[in-house]
Amino acid sequence: MSNIFEDELQKMKDTLHTMDEQLDKLEKIPVYYGEDFKEQILESMRESNRQNLRIGVQEPYFGRLDFQEDGKEEVMPIYIGKV
């Protein structure tokens, strides 16, 4: 395998691991069913994040741009994600 492919594969694994950790943390928080409006808003945000992460782990990002500033040698990859 090429080094570029191995680097991309590792980036994908790292991204999926981070997303799995975030989803695990959110799923451990009990769902709020009370009357407190602020807590209802927070729960709505948590549920939205849970849903987005569940969907996002299927395809965490769909593109990459390699950005290089004029006059610099360093190339910085920028990943375009869904979540």
Secondary structure by P-SEA (a helix, b strand, c coil): ccaaaaaaaaaaaaaaaaaaaaaaaaaaccccccccaaaaaaaaaaaaaaaaaaaaaacccccccccccccccbbbbbbbccc
